[in-house]
């Protein structure tokens, strides 16, 4: 038996380009999903910062008076 005869029957390279196209489209979809999630998280942080009207209290101002 030669080396070429030992190759698996399904490893003939016929669907390699098609598989690469599918993998690229999956990778693009995953990348878009990750980008959407990062953008949503960024929007939530930005909205919280814009709506954060709590007064800033320093350590000295936050202490209760000693009796």
N, C-alpha and C positions, 0 to 999 in steps of 0.2 A: 504494500500500500504506500502510495506517495503522500506527501504532506497535504496536498490539495484534497485528496480523497477523505481525509480525516476531519474535514470541516463539517460542522453540523449542517443538516439539510436545509434548515431555515435561515442559515447565515449566507445567503447568496448575494446580498447587497441590493436586491431589487427594490426594496421599500425604504432604503436608507434616506433618500431625499425627502420622501413623504413623511417619514418619522421626524426628521429634523424640522420640517415645516410645522408639524403639530407641536413639537417641543417649543419652537419659537413662539407660536401663538399662545401656548400655555404660559410661557415665561412673561410675555407681554401682559397677559391678563392678570397674573399674580403681581406684576410690577404696578399695574394701574390700581389694583385693589390696595396694595400697601400705600401707594401715594394718596389714595382717597382717605384711608384711615389716618395717615399722618396729617393731612389737611384738616380733617374733622377735629382731631385732637388739638391742633393749633388754633382752630376757630373757637373751641370751647375755652382754651386758656385765654384767648384774646377777649372773649365776651365776659369772662369772670373778671379780668383786669379792668375792663371798662365799667362794670357794674359794682365794683368793689368800693363801696362808700363808707366802709368802716373807718372810724378815726384811728390814726396811728398813735399808739400810746407808748411813751418811752418807759424805761424801767422806773425812773423816779416818779413819774406821774401815776403809774399803776400801783404804787405802794399805798397801803392804807395808813392813816395817821396813827401814830403810837399814842396810847392813852396814858 
